[in-house]
């Protein structure tokens, strides 16, 4: 079990982050140090003493699992858990997968501890378990068919002409490559200094392996101007390993690594691999990775994640969701840009969900301290059908996006999908990038792949390139992106075509300005540079 203790000064941390991320504030981009974040986040001595005394009275010795001490972990017999929480734990089985899990329908804690404890897990969170515990939210496709490890050996190379230079832009509607993205978004192609301080972290879950030979082939074919031995750093957590057998290459891991190493022009890329020995229970390592990066003096300045907990936002209880969001807030306060792919089910969040006639499903995470990346398709761009987008049922609209969302809601009116979504919820995605027909190497073959999980590493690489320019001029990195994004819509290509069907509907339409298909739009590198004063 895990317990999240209340921060000593959560409001102070939030205020400090608000100032540091507000482009109009004198403290803009004055990010906090690790010690600063620990100061705000460390629970009060009264909270620590009271909760530990309660645990001791139940013969429990809890270990600290976060540097600031706001997360505790312990192992407890089910009978003790029932007694101390006035709960009734049972074994529940997920019908579709047969996965069993231990949960209770309700629980309580002593009244004098309620101000100190923000969340306890596992208790009432019933996300839709499957064998892997986490899923890639990309919905990888080879021209629409599923691609996974079992079918990697049968993947055949695409027959479409492959653009390997900007001169071949006319073929980009058939095969999207780094050359297409450089042309479309106006990206630089020159190598950054080997002493550059910019950096990217690429999350990996579910046993996904990134293959070095595939990366070398990808660079030789699609970035021949980069040294073919350009690689990444492995960082293993929770017993992870990164097999280099070609047959073990993972579509998700290869995609993420090839489009960060291959787009970031020699910027340092770290493959942050989460194994099966997770310390955060059965949430697949999503809390572990944040707590581990928070403990580092210099975590990667950009973190991109193309995986999600199984199911939609409602799969995790509100207390646990808010506690995990606070962990994201701590990392963004350090000047780290956290990007998540939104998913590939349109307004249904995930592909294949049966929700016809029911309210739309919000993706996970919708935490406002993450930048959520949707997908575009085609040249010129339109919103990709698969792009998950909509409105959170847990989080309200942050101040920085209220004007943009109200403008969209005025355009579509109150009758469209009335009652099927939360008009006051945090809207997503925030931004978008290409998410269909991207070319990667998988087990030695070129395949075409799609999903918002392609969009997130692409956008992350662009942020890393901008960070390199900022840092080389002695300026702080971009850090928490969202307030800046909504303050500078002119820095993005506004996408006004397409929609994201799901739940038996045609989904939300992409319109002028922000929309829940493409966010404020796709990146325009030169306009982003100008908005940053570069």
Secondary structure, 3 states (H helix, E strand, C coil): CEEEECCCCHHHHHHHHHHHHCCCCCCCCCCCCHHHHHHHHCCCHHHHHHHHHHHHHCCCCCEECCCCCCEEECCCCHHHHHHHHCCCCEEEECCCCCCEEEECCCCCCCHHHCCCEEEEECCCCCCCCCCCCEEECCCCEECCEECCHHHHHHCCCCCCCCCCCHHHHHHCCCCECHHHHHHHHCCCCCCCCCCCCCEEEEEECCCCECCHHHHHHHHHHHCCCCCCCCCCEEEEECCCCCCCCHHHECHHHHHHHHHHHCCCCCCEEEEEEECCCCCCCCCCCHHHHHHHHHHCCCCCCEEEECEEECCCHHHCCHHHHHHHHHHHHHHHHCCCEEEEECCCCHHHCCCCCCCCCCCCCCCCCCCCCCEEEEEEECCCCEECCCCCCEEEEEEECCHHHHHHHHHHHHHHCCCCCCCCCCCCEEEECCEEEECCCEEEEECCEEEEECCHHHHHHHHHHHHHHHHHHHHHCCCCCCCCCHHHHHHCHHHEECCCCEECCECCECCCECCCCCECCCECCEECHHHHHHHCCC
